């Protein structure tokens, strides 16, 4: 799952789980709830694929990109 287009990877300074490839194909809102449950340090934000985002890296934010059907990519 593409959690961020930012090439900077989460480092050990960011606590908790940082990747959820098992959620590809899930409903975006469902994926966001699972991500936030598995890492309460982050806020999962659902966005349509191609939506512009900021390029700043933040340990507390996860982009959940979805296709037009609302499925996580």
Predicted model as a PDB file, atoms N, CA, C, CB and O in Angstrom, pLDDT in the B-factor column:
MODEL        1                                                                  
ATOM      1  N   UNK A   1       0.837  -1.172   0.000  1.00 49.00           N  
ATOM      2  CA  UNK A   1       0.000   0.000   0.000  1.00 49.00           C  
ATOM      3  C   UNK A   1       0.878   1.230   0.000  1.00 49.00           C  
ATOM      4  CB  UNK A   1      -0.950   0.001   1.200  1.00 49.00           C  
ATOM      5  O   UNK A   1       1.847   1.306   0.755  1.00 49.00           O  
ATOM      6  N   UNK A   2       0.554   2.176  -0.825  1.00 48.00           N  
ATOM      7  CA  UNK A   2       1.283   3.431  -0.842  1.00 48.00           C  
ATOM      8  C   UNK A   2       0.793   4.278   0.322  1.00 48.00           C  
ATOM      9  CB  UNK A   2       1.102   4.175  -2.199  1.00 48.00           C  
ATOM     10  O   UNK A   2      -0.322   4.800   0.296  1.00 48.00           O  
ATOM     11  N   UNK A   3       1.616   4.409   1.323  1.00 49.00           N  
ATOM     12  CA  UNK A   3       1.230   5.219   2.465  1.00 49.00           C  
ATOM     13  C   UNK A   3       1.674   6.656   2.288  1.00 49.00           C  
ATOM     14  CB  UNK A   3       1.811   4.647   3.743  1.00 49.00           C  
ATOM     15  O   UNK A   3       1.116   7.563   2.905  1.00 49.00           O  
ATOM     16  N   UNK A   4       2.672   6.869   1.449  1.00 48.00           N  
ATOM     17  CA  UNK A   4       3.133   8.221   1.207  1.00 48.00           C  
ATOM     18  C   UNK A   4       3.954   8.232  -0.068  1.00 48.00           C  
ATOM     19  CB  UNK A   4       3.955   8.757   2.402  1.00 48.00           C  
ATOM     20  O   UNK A   4       4.670   7.273  -0.356  1.00 48.00           O  
ATOM     21  N   UNK A   5       3.857   9.285  -0.818  1.00 46.00           N  
ATOM     22  CA  UNK A   5       4.689   9.445  -1.994  1.00 46.00           C  
ATOM     23  C   UNK A   5       6.048  10.017  -1.604  1.00 46.00           C  
ATOM     24  CB  UNK A   5       3.997  10.347  -3.023  1.00 46.00           C  
ATOM     25  O   UNK A   5       6.951  10.099  -2.436  1.00 46.00           O  
ATOM     26  N   UNK A   6       6.192  10.409  -0.356  1.00 47.00           N  
ATOM     27  CA  UNK A   6       7.429  10.976   0.141  1.00 47.00           C  
ATOM     28  C   UNK A   6       8.508   9.901   0.152  1.00 47.00           C  
ATOM     29  CB  UNK A   6       7.233  11.576   1.550  1.00 47.00           C  
ATOM     30  O   UNK A   6       8.285   8.828   0.714  1.00 47.00           O  
ATOM     31  N   UNK A   7       9.688  10.155  -0.458  1.00 46.00           N  
ATOM     32  CA  UNK A   7      10.727   9.134  -0.495  1.00 46.00           C  
ATOM     33  C   UNK A   7      11.402   8.895   0.846  1.00 46.00           C  
ATOM     34  CB  UNK A   7      11.754   9.509  -1.497  1.00 46.00           C  
ATOM     35  O   UNK A   7      12.156   7.932   0.985  1.00 46.00           O  
ATOM     36  N   UNK A   8      11.153   9.743   1.833  1.00 48.00           N  
ATOM     37  CA  UNK A   8      11.745   9.547   3.155  1.00 48.00           C  
ATOM     38  C   UNK A   8      11.013   8.404   3.849  1.00 48.00           C  
ATOM     39  CB  UNK A   8      11.677  10.857   4.008  1.00 48.00           C  
ATOM     40  O   UNK A   8       9.783   8.395   3.904  1.00 48.00           O  
ATOM     41  N   UNK A   9      11.752   7.458   4.370  1.00 52.00           N  
ATOM     42  CA  UNK A   9      11.158   6.310   5.049  1.00 52.00           C  
ATOM     43  C   UNK A   9      10.999   6.603   6.533  1.00 52.00           C  
ATOM     44  CB  UNK A   9      12.014   5.048   4.840  1.00 52.00           C  
ATOM     45  O   UNK A   9      11.747   7.394   7.108  1.00 52.00           O  
ATOM     46  N   UNK A  10      10.010   5.951   7.147  1.00 47.00           N  
ATOM     47  CA  UNK A  10       9.855   6.093   8.586  1.00 47.00           C  
ATOM     48  C   UNK A  10      11.079   5.473   9.253  1.00 47.00           C  
ATOM     49  CB  UNK A  10       8.528   5.423   9.088  1.00 47.00           C  
ATOM     50  O   UNK A  10      11.534   4.403   8.849  1.00 47.00           O  
ATOM     51  N   UNK A  11      11.596   6.124  10.244  1.00 51.00           N  
ATOM     52  CA  UNK A  11      12.783   5.640  10.926  1.00 51.00           C  
ATOM     53  C   UNK A  11      12.409   5.163  12.311  1.00 51.00           C  
ATOM     54  CB  UNK A  11      13.860   6.730  11.001  1.00 51.00           C  
ATOM     55  O   UNK A  11      11.252   5.238  12.725  1.00 51.00           O  
ATOM     56  N   UNK A  12      13.409   4.670  13.020  1.00 58.00           N  
ATOM     57  CA  UNK A  12      13.168   4.163  14.364  1.00 58.00           C  
ATOM     58  C   UNK A  12      12.665   5.256  15.301  1.00 58.00           C  
ATOM     59  CB  UNK A  12      14.437   3.548  14.922  1.00 58.00           C  
ATOM     60  O   UNK A  12      12.153   4.946  16.377  1.00 58.00           O  
ATOM     61  N   UNK A  13      12.797   6.527  14.920  1.00 83.00           N  
ATOM     62  CA  UNK A  13      12.272   7.600  15.764  1.00 83.00           C  
ATOM     63  C   UNK A  13      10.744   7.646  15.722  1.00 83.00           C  
ATOM     64  CB  UNK A  13      12.850   8.949  15.325  1.00 83.00           C  
ATOM     65  O   UNK A  13      10.121   8.305  16.554  1.00 83.00           O  
ATOM     66  N   UNK A  14      10.147   6.959  14.770  1.00 92.00           N  
ATOM     67  CA  UNK A  14       8.692   6.907  14.659  1.00 92.00           C  
ATOM     68  C   UNK A  14       8.204   5.612  15.294  1.00 92.00           C  
ATOM     69  CB  UNK A  14       8.232   7.008  13.168  1.00 92.00           C  
ATOM     70  O   UNK A  14       8.519   4.526  14.808  1.00 92.00           O  
ATOM     71  N   UNK A  15       7.442   5.715  16.370  1.00 93.00           N  
ATOM     72  CA  UNK A  15       7.024   4.505  17.081  1.00 93.00           C  
ATOM     73  C   UNK A  15       5.904   3.748  16.365  1.00 93.00           C  
ATOM     74  CB  UNK A  15       6.575   4.864  18.477  1.00 93.00           C  
ATOM     75  O   UNK A  15       5.069   4.340  15.681  1.00 93.00           O  
ATOM     76  N   UNK A  16       5.910   2.438  16.540  1.00 94.00           N  
ATOM     77  CA  UNK A  16       4.820   1.605  16.053  1.00 94.00           C  
ATOM     78  C   UNK A  16       4.971   1.137  14.617  1.00 94.00           C  
ATOM     79  CB  UNK A  16       3.555   2.339  16.182  1.00 94.00           C  
ATOM     80  O   UNK A  16       5.951   1.438  13.936  1.00 94.00           O  
ATOM     81  N   UNK A  17       3.983   0.405  14.190  1.00 94.00           N  
ATOM     82  CA  UNK A  17       3.933  -0.153  12.845  1.00 94.00           C  
ATOM     83  C   UNK A  17       3.905   0.972  11.810  1.00 94.00           C  
ATOM     84  CB  UNK A  17       2.702  -1.071  12.684  1.00 94.00           C  
ATOM     85  O   UNK A  17       3.316   2.026  12.046  1.00 94.00           O  
ATOM     86  N   UNK A  18       4.557   0.735  10.642  1.00 92.00           N  
ATOM     87  CA  UNK A  18       4.640   1.803   9.650  1.00 92.00           C  
ATOM     88  C   UNK A  18       4.274   1.364   8.236  1.00 92.00           C  
ATOM     89  CB  UNK A  18       6.018   2.367   9.644  1.00 92.00           C  
ATOM     90  O   UNK A  18       4.374   2.163   7.305  1.00 92.00           O  
ATOM     91  N   UNK A  19       3.856   0.124   8.056  1.00 94.00           N  
ATOM     92  CA  UNK A  19       3.515  -0.357   6.722  1.00 94.00           C  
ATOM     93  C   UNK A  19       2.377  -1.372   6.821  1.00 94.00           C  
ATOM     94  CB  UNK A  19       4.753  -0.986   6.027  1.00 94.00           C  
ATOM     95  O   UNK A  19       2.361  -2.216   7.717  1.00 94.00           O  
ATOM     96  N   UNK A  20       1.431  -1.279   5.893  1.00 97.00           N  
ATOM     97  CA  UNK A  20       0.260  -2.146   5.919  1.00 97.00           C  
ATOM     98  C   UNK A  20      -0.053  -2.709   4.536  1.00 97.00           C  
ATOM     99  CB  UNK A  20      -0.942  -1.385   6.457  1.00 97.00           C  
ATOM    100  O   UNK A  20      -1.138  -2.454   4.013  1.00 97.00           O  
ATOM    101  N   UNK A  21       0.854  -3.461   3.931  1.00 97.00           N  
ATOM    102  CA  UNK A  21       0.599  -3.996   2.588  1.00 97.00           C  
ATOM    103  C   UNK A  21      -0.595  -4.947   2.553  1.00 97.00           C  
ATOM    104  CB  UNK A  21       1.833  -4.716   2.075  1.00 97.00           C  
ATOM    105  O   UNK A  21      -1.191  -5.153   1.496  1.00 97.00           O  
ATOM    106  N   UNK A  22      -0.941  -5.513   3.672  1.00 98.00           N  
ATOM    107  CA  UNK A  22      -2.069  -6.447   3.737  1.00 98.00           C  
ATOM    108  C   UNK A  22      -3.419  -5.759   3.546  1.00 98.00           C  
ATOM    109  CB  UNK A  22      -2.059  -7.173   5.063  1.00 98.00           C  
ATOM    110  O   UNK A  22      -4.436  -6.434   3.394  1.00 98.00           O  
ATOM    111  N   UNK A  23      -3.442  -4.423   3.552  1.00 98.00           N  
ATOM    112  CA  UNK A  23      -4.702  -3.693   3.418  1.00 98.00           C  
ATOM    113  C   UNK A  23      -4.997  -3.239   1.994  1.00 98.00           C  
ATOM    114  CB  UNK A  23      -4.689  -2.503   4.319  1.00 98.00           C  
ATOM    115  O   UNK A  23      -6.030  -2.617   1.747  1.00 98.00           O  
ATOM    116  N   UNK A  24      -4.107  -3.540   1.060  1.00 98.00           N  
ATOM    117  CA  UNK A  24      -4.365  -3.204  -0.342  1.00 98.00           C  
ATOM    118  C   UNK A  24      -5.652  -3.902  -0.776  1.00 98.00           C  
ATOM    119  CB  UNK A  24      -3.161  -3.623  -1.261  1.00 98.00           C  
ATOM    120  O   UNK A  24      -5.816  -5.103  -0.565  1.00 98.00           O  
ATOM    121  N   UNK A  25      -6.563  -3.140  -1.382  1.00 98.00           N  
ATOM    122  CA  UNK A  25      -7.840  -3.690  -1.828  1.00 98.00           C  
ATOM    123  C   UNK A  25      -8.972  -3.526  -0.823  1.00 98.00           C  
ATOM    124  CB  UNK A  25      -7.674  -5.134  -2.140  1.00 98.00           C  
ATOM    125  O   UNK A  25     -10.137  -3.723  -1.168  1.00 98.00           O  
ATOM    126  N   UNK A  26      -8.646  -3.169   0.412  1.00 98.00           N  
ATOM    127  CA  UNK A  26      -9.674  -2.921   1.422  1.00 98.00           C  
ATOM    128  C   UNK A  26     -10.368  -1.594   1.123  1.00 98.00           C  
ATOM    129  CB  UNK A  26      -9.060  -2.909   2.852  1.00 98.00           C  
ATOM    130  O   UNK A  26      -9.811  -0.731   0.446  1.00 98.00           O  
ATOM    131  N   UNK A  27     -11.570  -1.445   1.626  1.00 98.00           N  
ATOM    132  CA  UNK A  27     -12.230  -0.146   1.610  1.00 98.00           C  
ATOM    133  C   UNK A  27     -11.313   0.840   2.336  1.00 98.00           C  
ATOM    134  CB  UNK A  27     -13.661  -0.211   2.282  1.00 98.00           C  
ATOM    135  O   UNK A  27     -10.775   0.515   3.395  1.00 98.00           O  
ATOM    136  N   UNK A  28     -11.131   2.036   1.780  1.00 98.00           N  
ATOM    137  CA  UNK A  28     -10.205   3.011   2.346  1.00 98.00           C  
ATOM    138  C   UNK A  28     -10.502   3.392   3.781  1.00 98.00           C  
ATOM    139  CB  UNK A  28     -10.209   4.230   1.517  1.00 98.00           C  
ATOM    140  O   UNK A  28      -9.587   3.504   4.597  1.00 98.00           O  
ATOM    141  N   UNK A  29     -11.766   3.593   4.096  1.00 98.00           N  
ATOM    142  CA  UNK A  29     -12.132   3.968   5.470  1.00 98.00           C  
ATOM    143  C   UNK A  29     -11.856   2.820   6.440  1.00 98.00           C  
ATOM    144  CB  UNK A  29     -13.621   4.374   5.541  1.00 98.00           C  
ATOM    145  O   UNK A  29     -11.422   3.045   7.570  1.00 98.00           O  
ATOM    146  N   UNK A  30     -12.107   1.606   5.998  1.00 98.00           N  
ATOM    147  CA  UNK A  30     -11.809   0.433   6.829  1.00 98.00           C  
ATOM    148  C   UNK A  30     -10.310   0.334   7.052  1.00 98.00           C  
ATOM    149  CB  UNK A  30     -12.346  -0.867   6.172  1.00 98.00           C  
ATOM    150  O   UNK A  30      -9.858   0.098   8.173  1.00 98.00           O  
ATOM    151  N   UNK A  31      -9.535   0.516   5.981  1.00 98.00           N  
ATOM    152  CA  UNK A  31      -8.072   0.477   6.095  1.00 98.00           C  
ATOM    153  C   UNK A  31      -7.585   1.532   7.079  1.00 98.00           C  
ATOM    154  CB  UNK A  31      -7.412   0.690   4.716  1.00 98.00           C  
ATOM    155  O   UNK A  31      -6.712   1.252   7.900  1.00 98.00           O  
ATOM    156  N   UNK A  32      -8.131   2.730   7.010  1.00 98.00           N  
ATOM    157  CA  UNK A  32      -7.729   3.807   7.919  1.00 98.00           C  
ATOM    158  C   UNK A  32      -8.010   3.439   9.372  1.00 98.00           C  
ATOM    159  CB  UNK A  32      -8.455   5.107   7.559  1.00 98.00           C  
ATOM    160  O   UNK A  32      -7.177   3.682  10.246  1.00 98.00           O  
ATOM    161  N   UNK A  33      -9.166   2.861   9.634  1.00 98.00           N  
ATOM    162  CA  UNK A  33      -9.497   2.458  11.016  1.00 98.00           C  
ATOM    163  C   UNK A  33      -8.523   1.392  11.521  1.00 98.00           C  
ATOM    164  CB  UNK A  33     -10.951   1.925  11.096  1.00 98.00           C  
ATOM    165  O   UNK A  33      -8.080   1.446  12.668  1.00 98.00           O  
ATOM    166  N   UNK A  34      -8.193   0.424  10.660  1.00 98.00           N  
ATOM    167  CA  UNK A  34      -7.254  -0.637  11.053  1.00 98.00           C  
ATOM    168  C   UNK A  34      -5.879  -0.045  11.333  1.00 98.00           C  
ATOM    169  CB  UNK A  34      -7.156  -1.720   9.950  1.00 98.00           C  
ATOM    170  O   UNK A  34      -5.243  -0.396  12.327  1.00 98.00           O  
ATOM    171  N   UNK A  35      -5.419   0.847  10.468  1.00 98.00           N  
ATOM    172  CA  UNK A  35      -4.114   1.484  10.646  1.00 98.00           C  
ATOM    173  C   UNK A  35      -4.072   2.224  11.979  1.00 98.00           C  
ATOM    174  CB  UNK A  35      -3.814   2.455   9.480  1.00 98.00           C  
ATOM    175  O   UNK A  35      -3.114   2.075  12.737  1.00 98.00           O  
ATOM    176  N   UNK A  36      -5.086   3.010  12.269  1.00 98.00           N  
ATOM    177  CA  UNK A  36      -5.114   3.769  13.522  1.00 98.00           C  
ATOM    178  C   UNK A  36      -5.227   2.857  14.738  1.00 98.00           C  
ATOM    179  CB  UNK A  36      -6.273   4.756  13.511  1.00 98.00           C  
ATOM    180  O   UNK A  36      -4.707   3.182  15.805  1.00 98.00           O  
ATOM    181  N   UNK A  37      -5.896   1.728  14.589  1.00 98.00           N  
ATOM    182  CA  UNK A  37      -5.982   0.775  15.697  1.00 98.00           C  
ATOM    183  C   UNK A  37      -4.629   0.091  15.926  1.00 98.00           C  
ATOM    184  CB  UNK A  37      -7.077  -0.281  15.418  1.00 98.00           C  
ATOM    185  O   UNK A  37      -4.223  -0.119  17.069  1.00 98.00           O  
ATOM    186  N   UNK A  38      -3.930  -0.257  14.829  1.00 97.00           N  
ATOM    187  CA  UNK A  38      -2.652  -0.949  14.953  1.00 97.00           C  
ATOM    188  C   UNK A  38      -1.504  -0.020  15.330  1.00 97.00           C  
ATOM    189  CB  UNK A  38      -2.326  -1.646  13.665  1.00 97.00           C  
ATOM    190  O   UNK A  38      -0.493  -0.478  15.862  1.00 97.00           O  
ATOM    191  N   UNK A  39      -1.644   1.280  15.064  1.00 97.00           N  
ATOM    192  CA  UNK A  39      -0.653   2.260  15.495  1.00 97.00           C  
ATOM    193  C   UNK A  39      -1.390   3.518  15.944  1.00 97.00           C  
ATOM    194  CB  UNK A  39       0.367   2.581  14.351  1.00 97.00           C  
ATOM    195  O   UNK A  39      -1.661   4.406  15.137  1.00 97.00           O  
ATOM    196  N   UNK A  40      -1.711   3.589  17.225  1.00 97.00           N  
ATOM    197  CA  UNK A  40      -2.459   4.737  17.733  1.00 97.00           C  
ATOM    198  C   UNK A  40      -1.673   6.052  17.693  1.00 97.00           C  
ATOM    199  CB  UNK A  40      -2.891   4.464  19.143  1.00 97.00           C  
ATOM    200  O   UNK A  40      -2.212   7.101  18.048  1.00 97.00           O  
ATOM    201  N   UNK A  41      -0.416   6.009  17.267  1.00 96.00           N  
ATOM    202  CA  UNK A  41       0.396   7.218  17.151  1.00 96.00           C  
ATOM    203  C   UNK A  41       0.147   7.964  15.843  1.00 96.00           C  
ATOM    204  CB  UNK A  41       1.862   6.866  17.264  1.00 96.00           C  
ATOM    205  O   UNK A  41       0.667   9.064  15.652  1.00 96.00           O  
ATOM    206  N   UNK A  42      -0.647   7.375  14.936  1.00 97.00           N  
ATOM    207  CA  UNK A  42      -0.842   7.999  13.624  1.00 97.00           C  
ATOM    208  C   UNK A  42      -2.302   8.352  13.372  1.00 97.00           C  
ATOM    209  CB  UNK A  42      -0.340   7.075  12.524  1.00 97.00           C  
ATOM    210  O   UNK A  42      -3.222   7.776  13.955  1.00 97.00           O  
ATOM    211  N   UNK A  43      -2.474   9.318  12.483  1.00 98.00           N  
ATOM    212  CA  UNK A  43      -3.779   9.684  11.964  1.00 98.00           C  
ATOM    213  C   UNK A  43      -3.778   9.260  10.501  1.00 98.00           C  
ATOM    214  CB  UNK A  43      -4.081  11.234  12.138  1.00 98.00           C  
ATOM    215  O   UNK A  43      -2.994   9.787   9.712  1.00 98.00           O  
ATOM    216  N   UNK A  44      -4.636   8.322  10.123  1.00 98.00           N  
ATOM    217  CA  UNK A  44      -4.723   7.840   8.750  1.00 98.00           C  
ATOM    218  C   UNK A  44      -5.707   8.706   7.976  1.00 98.00           C  
ATOM    219  CB  UNK A  44      -5.151   6.350   8.708  1.00 98.00           C  
ATOM    220  O   UNK A  44      -6.857   8.876   8.382  1.00 98.00           O  
ATOM    221  N   UNK A  45      -5.241   9.248   6.858  1.00 98.00           N  
ATOM    222  CA  UNK A  45      -6.037  10.173   6.055  1.00 98.00           C  
ATOM    223  C   UNK A  45      -6.296   9.535   4.700  1.00 98.00           C  
ATOM    224  CB  UNK A  45      -5.320  11.549   5.896  1.00 98.00           C  
ATOM    225  O   UNK A  45      -5.357   9.207   3.974  1.00 98.00           O  
ATOM    226  N   UNK A  46      -7.570   9.358   4.356  1.00 98.00           N  
ATOM    227  CA  UNK A  46      -7.959   8.728   3.095  1.00 98.00           C  
ATOM    228  C   UNK A  46      -8.030   9.791   2.002  1.00 98.00           C  
ATOM    229  CB  UNK A  46      -9.323   7.991   3.236  1.00 98.00           C  
ATOM    230  O   UNK A  46      -8.696  10.815   2.153  1.00 98.00           O  
ATOM    231  N   UNK A  47      -7.329   9.525   0.895  1.00 98.00           N  
ATOM    232  CA  UNK A  47      -7.292  10.453  -0.236  1.00 98.00           C  
ATOM    233  C   UNK A  47      -7.450   9.702  -1.548  1.00 98.00           C  
ATOM    234  CB  UNK A  47      -5.980  11.254  -0.238  1.00 98.00           C  
ATOM    235  O   UNK A  47      -6.962   8.582  -1.699  1.00 98.00           O  
ATOM    236  N   UNK A  48      -8.128  10.321  -2.480  1.00 98.00           N  
ATOM    237  CA  UNK A  48      -8.235   9.756  -3.823  1.00 98.00           C  
ATOM    238  C   UNK A  48      -6.858   9.777  -4.468  1.00 98.00           C  
ATOM    239  CB  UNK A  48      -9.268  10.542  -4.689  1.00 98.00           C  
ATOM    240  O   UNK A  48      -6.149  10.781  -4.402  1.00 98.00           O  
ATOM    241  N   UNK A  49      -6.484   8.669  -5.089  1.00 97.00           N  
ATOM    242  CA  UNK A  49      -5.198   8.575  -5.770  1.00 97.00           C  
ATOM    243  C   UNK A  49      -5.016   9.765  -6.711  1.00 97.00           C  
ATOM    244  CB  UNK A  49      -5.090   7.245  -6.550  1.00 97.00           C  
ATOM    245  O   UNK A  49      -5.914  10.086  -7.489  1.00 97.00           O  
ATOM    246  N   UNK A  50      -3.871  10.410  -6.642  1.00 97.00           N  
ATOM    247  CA  UNK A  50      -3.597  11.578  -7.467  1.00 97.00           C  
ATOM    248  C   UNK A  50      -3.858  12.899  -6.771  1.00 97.00           C  
ATOM    249  CB  UNK A  50      -4.409  11.512  -8.699  1.00 97.00           C  
ATOM    250  O   UNK A  50      -3.500  13.954  -7.295  1.00 97.00           O  
ATOM    251  N   UNK A  51      -4.476  12.860  -5.597  1.00 97.00           N  
ATOM    252  CA  UNK A  51      -4.721  14.087  -4.836  1.00 97.00           C  
ATOM    253  C   UNK A  51      -3.379  14.667  -4.386  1.00 97.00           C  
ATOM    254  CB  UNK A  51      -5.651  13.811  -3.605  1.00 97.00           C  
ATOM    255  O   UNK A  51      -2.553  13.940  -3.834  1.00 97.00           O  
ATOM    256  N   UNK A  52      -3.152  15.948  -4.610  1.00 97.00           N  
ATOM    257  CA  UNK A  52      -1.893  16.555  -4.149  1.00 97.00           C  
ATOM    258  C   UNK A  52      -1.796  16.493  -2.624  1.00 97.00           C  
ATOM    259  CB  UNK A  52      -1.786  18.025  -4.631  1.00 97.00           C  
ATOM    260  O   UNK A  52      -2.790  16.651  -1.916  1.00 97.00           O  
ATOM    261  N   UNK A  53      -0.590  16.263  -2.143  1.00 97.00           N  
ATOM    262  CA  UNK A  53      -0.330  16.235  -0.705  1.00 97.00           C  
ATOM    263  C   UNK A  53       0.910  17.067  -0.421  1.00 97.00           C  
ATOM    264  CB  UNK A  53      -0.150  14.772  -0.187  1.00 97.00           C  
ATOM    265  O   UNK A  53       1.674  17.398  -1.328  1.00 97.00           O  
ATOM    266  N   UNK A  54       1.096  17.397   0.840  1.00 95.00           N  
ATOM    267  CA  UNK A  54       2.317  18.078   1.231  1.00 95.00           C  
ATOM    268  C   UNK A  54       3.459  17.065   1.185  1.00 95.00           C  
ATOM    269  CB  UNK A  54       2.182  18.718   2.652  1.00 95.00           C  
ATOM    270  O   UNK A  54       3.223  15.861   1.284  1.00 95.00           O  
ATOM    271  N   UNK A  55       4.670  17.535   1.038  1.00 92.00           N  
ATOM    272  CA  UNK A  55       5.824  16.650   0.959  1.00 92.00           C  
ATOM    273  C   UNK A  55       6.580  16.540   2.274  1.00 92.00           C  
ATOM    274  CB  UNK A  55       6.755  17.125  -0.113  1.00 92.00           C  
ATOM    275  O   UNK A  55       7.589  15.841   2.358  1.00 92.00           O  
ATOM    276  N   UNK A  56       6.091  17.234   3.306  1.00 94.00           N  
ATOM    277  CA  UNK A  56       6.764  17.137   4.590  1.00 94.00           C  
ATOM    278  C   UNK A  56       6.510  15.778   5.222  1.00 94.00           C  
ATOM    279  CB  UNK A  56       6.301  18.255   5.525  1.00 94.00           C  
ATOM    280  O   UNK A  56       5.420  15.219   5.098  1.00 94.00           O  
ATOM    281  N   UNK A  57       7.516  15.253   5.895  1.00 92.00           N  
ATOM    282  CA  UNK A  57       7.400  13.956   6.556  1.00 92.00           C  
ATOM    283  C   UNK A  57       6.954  14.159   7.992  1.00 92.00           C  
ATOM    284  CB  UNK A  57       8.739  13.183   6.506  1.00 92.00           C  
ATOM    285  O   UNK A  57       7.487  15.002   8.714  1.00 92.00           O  
ATOM    286  N   UNK A  58       5.958  13.364   8.395  1.00 95.00           N  
ATOM    287  CA  UNK A  58       5.470  13.417   9.775  1.00 95.00           C  
ATOM    288  C   UNK A  58       5.221  12.001  10.261  1.00 95.00           C  
ATOM    289  CB  UNK A  58       4.173  14.273   9.886  1.00 95.00           C  
ATOM    290  O   UNK A  58       4.586  11.203   9.572  1.00 95.00           O  
ATOM    291  N   UNK A  59       5.719  11.693  11.439  1.00 95.00           N  
ATOM    292  CA  UNK A  59       5.537  10.366  12.022  1.00 95.00           C  
ATOM    293  C   UNK A  59       4.076  10.086  12.365  1.00 95.00           C  
ATOM    294  CB  UNK A  59       6.394  10.224  13.267  1.00 95.00           C  
ATOM    295  O   UNK A  59       3.674   8.928  12.475  1.00 95.00           O  
ATOM    296  N   UNK A  60       3.290  11.131  12.533  1.00 96.00           N  
ATOM    297  CA  UNK A  60       1.918  10.940  12.997  1.00 96.00           C  
ATOM    298  C   UNK A  60       0.882  10.947  11.875  1.00 96.00           C  
ATOM    299  CB  UNK A  60       1.576  12.003  13.988  1.00 96.00           C  
ATOM    300  O   UNK A  60      -0.316  11.030  12.144  1.00 96.00           O  
ATOM    301  N   UNK A  61       1.333  10.861  10.614  1.00 97.00           N  
ATOM    302  CA  UNK A  61       0.387  10.919   9.498  1.00 97.00           C  
ATOM    303  C   UNK A  61       0.657   9.773   8.520  1.00 97.00           C  
ATOM    304  CB  UNK A  61       0.482  12.287   8.770  1.00 97.00           C  
ATOM    305  O   UNK A  61       1.800   9.481   8.169  1.00 97.00           O  
ATOM    306  N   UNK A  62      -0.431   9.142   8.098  1.00 97.00           N  
ATOM    307  CA  UNK A  62      -0.358   8.102   7.072  1.00 97.00           C  
ATOM    308  C   UNK A  62      -1.378   8.446   5.993  1.00 97.00           C  
ATOM    309  CB  UNK A  62      -0.626   6.670   7.676  1.00 97.00           C  
ATOM    310  O   UNK A  62      -2.564   8.609   6.282  1.00 97.00           O  
ATOM    311  N   UNK A  63      -0.915   8.555   4.747  1.00 97.00           N  
ATOM    312  CA  UNK A  63      -1.834   8.754   3.633  1.00 97.00           C  
ATOM    313  C   UNK A  63      -2.340   7.390   3.199  1.00 97.00           C  
ATOM    314  CB  UNK A  63      -1.146   9.508   2.445  1.00 97.00           C  
ATOM    315  O   UNK A  63      -1.542   6.480   2.976  1.00 97.00           O  
ATOM    316  N   UNK A  64      -3.647   7.229   3.076  1.00 98.00           N  
ATOM    317  CA  UNK A  64      -4.250   6.013   2.537  1.00 98.00           C  
ATOM    318  C   UNK A  64      -4.842   6.401   1.185  1.00 98.00           C  
ATOM    319  CB  UNK A  64      -5.351   5.400   3.517  1.00 98.00           C  
ATOM    320  O   UNK A  64      -5.922   6.989   1.120  1.00 98.00           O  
ATOM    321  N   UNK A  65      -4.136   6.071   0.113  1.00 98.00           N  
ATOM    322  CA  UNK A  65      -4.619   6.419  -1.220  1.00 98.00           C  
ATOM    323  C   UNK A  65      -5.602   5.368  -1.701  1.00 98.00           C  
ATOM    324  CB  UNK A  65      -3.447   6.557  -2.213  1.00 98.00           C  
ATOM    325  O   UNK A  65      -5.364   4.167  -1.570  1.00 98.00           O  
ATOM    326  N   UNK A  66      -6.709   5.835  -2.260  1.00 98.00           N  
ATOM    327  CA  UNK A  66      -7.749   4.927  -2.763  1.00 98.00           C  
ATOM    328  C   UNK A  66      -8.024   5.208  -4.234  1.00 98.00           C  
ATOM    329  CB  UNK A  66      -9.052   5.070  -1.937  1.00 98.00           C  
ATOM    330  O   UNK A  66      -7.785   6.310  -4.727  1.00 98.00           O  
ATOM    331  N   UNK A  67      -8.532   4.187  -4.928  1.00 98.00           N  
ATOM    332  CA  UNK A  67      -8.931   4.369  -6.322  1.00 98.00           C  
ATOM    333  C   UNK A  67     -10.341   4.931  -6.353  1.00 98.00           C  
ATOM    334  CB  UNK A  67      -8.849   3.029  -7.116  1.00 98.00           C  
ATOM    335  O   UNK A  67     -10.911   5.230  -5.304  1.00 98.00           O  
ATOM    336  N   UNK A  68     -10.909   5.078  -7.539  1.00 97.00           N  
ATOM    337  CA  UNK A  68     -12.245   5.680  -7.671  1.00 97.00           C  
ATOM    338  C   UNK A  68     -13.336   4.838  -7.026  1.00 97.00           C  
ATOM    339  CB  UNK A  68     -12.576   5.891  -9.135  1.00 97.00           C  
ATOM    340  O   UNK A  68     -14.410   5.350  -6.712  1.00 97.00           O  
ATOM    341  N   UNK A  69     -13.071   3.549  -6.824  1.00 98.00           N  
ATOM    342  CA  UNK A  69     -14.009   2.663  -6.148  1.00 98.00           C  
ATOM    343  C   UNK A  69     -13.866   2.720  -4.626  1.00 98.00           C  
ATOM    344  CB  UNK A  69     -13.811   1.240  -6.630  1.00 98.00           C  
ATOM    345  O   UNK A  69     -14.611   2.060  -3.903  1.00 98.00           O  
ATOM    346  N   UNK A  70     -12.898   3.516  -4.143  1.00 98.00           N  
ATOM    347  CA  UNK A  70     -12.697   3.648  -2.702  1.00 98.00           C  
ATOM    348  C   UNK A  70     -11.840   2.558  -2.105  1.00 98.00           C  
ATOM    349  CB  UNK A  70     -14.008   3.663  -2.012  1.00 98.00           C  
ATOM    350  O   UNK A  70     -11.798   2.404  -0.885  1.00 98.00           O  
ATOM    351  N   UNK A  71     -11.145   1.786  -2.954  1.00 98.00           N  
ATOM    352  CA  UNK A  71     -10.300   0.685  -2.470  1.00 98.00           C  
ATOM    353  C   UNK A  71      -8.864   1.155  -2.312  1.00 98.00           C  
ATOM    354  CB  UNK A  71     -10.362  -0.522  -3.433  1.00 98.00           C  
ATOM    355  O   UNK A  71      -8.321   1.846  -3.174  1.00 98.00           O  
ATOM    356  N   UNK A  72      -8.258   0.768  -1.194  1.00 98.00           N  
ATOM    357  CA  UNK A  72      -6.881   1.154  -0.896  1.00 98.00           C  
ATOM    358  C   UNK A  72      -5.922   0.597  -1.940  1.00 98.00           C  
ATOM    359  CB  UNK A  72      -6.478   0.670   0.501  1.00 98.00           C  
ATOM    360  O   UNK A  72      -6.051  -0.545  -2.381  1.00 98.00           O  
ATOM    361  N   UNK A  73      -4.957   1.430  -2.325  1.00 95.00           N  
ATOM    362  CA  UNK A  73      -3.977   1.052  -3.363  1.00 95.00           C  
ATOM    363  C   UNK A  73      -2.648   0.761  -2.757  1.00 95.00           C  
ATOM    364  CB  UNK A  73      -3.830   2.144  -4.408  1.00 95.00           C  
ATOM    365  O   UNK A  73      -1.703   0.428  -3.473  1.00 95.00           O  
TER     366      UNK A  73                                                      
ENDMDL                                                                          
END                                                                             
